Amino acid sequence: MFDNLEILDSIRLNFSPAGLIIMNFTMAVIMFGIALDLNIKQFREVIAQPKSLITGLISQFILLPAVTFLLIKIINPSPAVALGMILVAACPGGIVSNFITSLAKGNVALSISMTAFTTIAAIILTPANFALWGSLYIRTSPLLRPLEIDPLQMFMTVVILMAIPITLGILFTRYFPETAKKIMKPFRIFSFLAFVAFVVMAFANNFDHFLNFIPPIFVIVLIHNALGIFTGWSAAKIMKRPQRDLRSISLETGIQNSALGLILVFNPKIFPPELDLGGMAFIAAWWGIWHIIAGLILAGFWSKRPLAVEP
């Protein structure tokens, strides 16, 4: 099934810059809506008892890349696809996870804290993980290049898409509690519809490519994503984390900032245009679609299961 993946490398995917701007604005609005159900006390609890946060960070930046490397050795895809998988695993958690964690009745404060920490740490750890695991897999490929992540760009991402909307949401709830309760449900409905619309648009813009290559890519990303979620779940289970924290860590590990991966792939200063990058881009792009679908399915399952009373 994975023998002809080299054909992917010459393909160019269609992703609109305007669409990315709209998605970022939508994410900021969604984060504001999520913050309507948060308070400062919840974040203080995360910092005061950091075991879950540390477990999540280890799962995200150590266990997931290692599991990805083992999967690559087993399925032996093309070099571009393999490095695309490593790149996605080296990226920080995605902001999408915060929304899906809220649907799954997980610890949203922990989810947001993990996303913030991993996003900032990605300035160093994403290039380091890509270099380490990529060089262990293949040392001579022209695709194995040093990554450069703009610290200012990462900082602005955290501030604009997370810090500002979350702060505004918490302050709004504090000073206008009754209004916050009234608009909370409409915000959740909007968030769900916005994600569905994004999945549909992303799929429609690249329908022909997905139709031709979806079987092997779908299987690879399905297995990779499932292993990511299971890795987070296993780490939390081994460390005996509460169920709400377990759900957060599982989703944070399984939902990656694949948009950052795409940005890196399409950065001509890192990967010159003459390189065949279709395999890397295809993995990151389909990850961006599938982890939303998988996350919503898992959140729907968990949302209907009561949380056990912790001792």
N, C-alpha and C positions, 0 to 999 in steps of 0.2 A: 504493500500500500504506500510505503514511503520512498519507493525507488525513484520516482520521477519528480521529486520536489525541486530539483535544480531548475526546472522550467519556470518556477515561480520567480526566480531571481531577476528576470528581465521585465517583470510586470510592474507598472506604476499604478498605485491606488489613488482614488479620487477622494480627497478630503479638503473641504472648503475652509479657508482661514476665517471667513465670516461665520461659518457654522461653529468653529471653535470659540469665537468670541461670544456667540449666543449661549453656548454651553457653559462657559465660564460665568456669565451673568446669571444663568439659571441656577448654577451651583451656589452662587453667593446668596440668592434668594432662598434656596432650599436650606442652607446653613442657618439663615436667620430664623426660618420656621422651626428647625430642630431646636435651636437655642431657646425657643419660647417655653420649652419644657425642662430647662436646665437652670441650675443655680451655682453660685460660687462654692458652696459647701461640697457639692459632688466632686469638683476638681480638687479641692483640698483633701478629700478622702483618698483620691487616686494617688496623690503625692505622699500623703501620710502613710499609706500602706502600698508601697511600690512593687510588691511581689508580682502582681498581675501585669503591671506595665513592663517590668524587666522581662518577664516570661514572654510577653508579646514581642518585644524588641529582639530577643534572641531568636524567636520563631521566625520573625520577618527577615532579618539580615544574616543569620547564620544557618538555620535549619533549611529554609526554603531554597536558597541557592545550592546547598549540598544535595538536597533531594532532587532538584532539577538536574544537576550533573549526573546523578545515578540514572535518572529517567533517560537522559540523552544517550548514555552508554548502552542502555538496553534497546532503545528503538532505533538508534543510529540514523538520524535524519541527515539531510544535506547540511553542509557547514553553515550556510546562511540561516537556515531554520534553527539549527542548534544554537547559534550565537544570538538569534532573536529570543529564544527561550531563556537563555542566560541573562540577556539584557532585561527582559520583563521581570525575572526573579530578582534582579539586582535593584530594581526601582523601589521607591517607598510605597507605602500603602496609599490607596486612592481615597479621595474625599467622598466618593460614592459610598464607601463602606459606612460612613457615619449615618447616612440616610437609611441604608439597609439595616444597620444595627438597630436603629430606632424602630423599624418595622418588626424586627425579630425579638423585640423586648430584651435587648442586651444592655450592657452598661455603656450608654452613649458618651458619658464623660471620659471613660477609659478609651473608647474608640477614637474620640477627637484628640485626646492626649497622645495616643499612639501615632495617629496620622501626623500630628504636628512634630513630634520627636523624630519620626522616621523621615519626614520631608526635609527637616533641617540636617539630619545626619546623612542624608543622601548626597549632600555636596561632597562628602569624602567617601562614604561607604558604597555608593552606586558605582563610581569608577573603579574602586578597589575590588569589589566583587566581580565586576565584568572582566577586569584584567586577570584576576586570580583564576576563576573557573574557566574563562575563555582560553587562557594559556594552557591549562591542564588538559583541555579537550583538543585544541588544535593550535599549534604554535606558529605555523607558517602561512596561515590564511591572510590575504590583504584586508579582510574584513575585521581582523582583530586589531583594533586601533585604540589609542588612549582616549578616554572620554573626558570632555571638559564641560563641567556644569557651572553656569554663571551663578555665583553665590547671591548676587543682587536679585536675579530672576527668581531663584528659589525663595528668597526672603519675601519678595513682593507677592509671590503665589500664596504663601502662608498668610500674609497680612491681609491681602485683598479678598481671597476666597474663604478664609477661615476666621482670622482674628477679628476683623471689623464686623462681619455679619453676626458672629457669635456674641461679641460684646454688645452690639446693638440689641440683639434678641434678649439677652439676659437683663439688660437695663429696661427694655420695654416691659418685660414681665414684672420686674420689680416695681416700676412706677405706674403701670397700667395693667394690673393683674386680671381684672374682669374682661377687658378688651382682648388680652392675650388668650384667655380661655375660649373666647368666641371665634377668634381667627385661626386657632391651632388646627382644627379639623380641615378647613378649606386649604390651608397650607399643605397639609399631608396629601390631600387629593391632588392639588396642583403638582406636588413633587412626583407623585406616582405617574401622572399623565405626562409630565415633562420627560421622565426617563423612558417611558414607552415610546414617545415621539422620537427621542434621540436614537433609540435602537432601530426603529423603522427607517429613519432617514439614512443612518450610517449603512444599513444593509442595502437600501435601495440604490444608493450612489455607486455601489460596487457589486451590484447583483450579478453581472456576467462573470466577474472574476470568482466570486464565491460559488457560483453555480458550477464552474469548471473544476475548482480545486477544494471545494468544501469537504469532501469525504476525509482525506488525510489530515487537513488542517483542523477540521472539527474534532477528530479523534484525538489529535495531539493536544490541542488546547483543553478539551474536555478532561483528559487524564491529568494534564499538568495542573489545571485549576482545582480539580478534585483533590489532588495530592496536596496542594497548597492549603485548602480548607482543612483537610485531614491532619496535616502537619500542625496547624495552629490548634486544632481540637486536641490532638494527642499531647502537645506540650502543656496545654492548660490542664488536661486531665491528669497527667503525671505530676504536675505541681499542685494538684488538688485545689484548683481555683473555683470560686463560686460559679454557678451556672450562668448568671448574667455576664460574668467576666469571660467564661468559656466561649459563649456565643460571640462576644466582641473580638476576642483573640482569633477565633476561627475565621471570622469574616475579614478581619484586618489582614491576615496572612494570605487569604484567598482572593482578595480584591486589590489589585496592584494599580499603580498610577501608570498604566500603559500609554497614556497620552504623553507622558514624559519620554517614554521609550520611543514613540513616534517622532517627537521633537528632536531627539538625539539622532535618530536614523536619518532624518531629513536635513540635518545640519551639515552644510557642505564643508565647514571647517573641520568636522570630525570624519565624516564619510563622504569623500568626493563623489560627485554625480556619476562619474564614469564607472564606479563600482556597481555591481549587480546586487541590489539591496532588497529585491522583491520579497525574498523569503523572510528576512528580518521584519520588514514592514508589515507583511501579511500576518505574521504571528502576533505582533503588537496590536494591529488593528482588530483582528478577530478576538483577541483577549479583551479589548475594550468593550466589545459587544457582549461576548459570552459571560464575562464575570458579572455583568448586570443581570442577565437572565438567570444564571445560576444563583446569584445572591438573592434575587427576588423569590425564586422557588424555595430556597432554604429558609428565608425569612417567613414566607407563608406557612411553612411547616412548623417552624419554631413558635410563631405567633399564636398558634392554636394549641400549643402544649404548655401547660401551667409550669411555672418555675417551682422547683422543689424548695421547701423551707430549709434554709441553711441552719446548721446547728450553732 
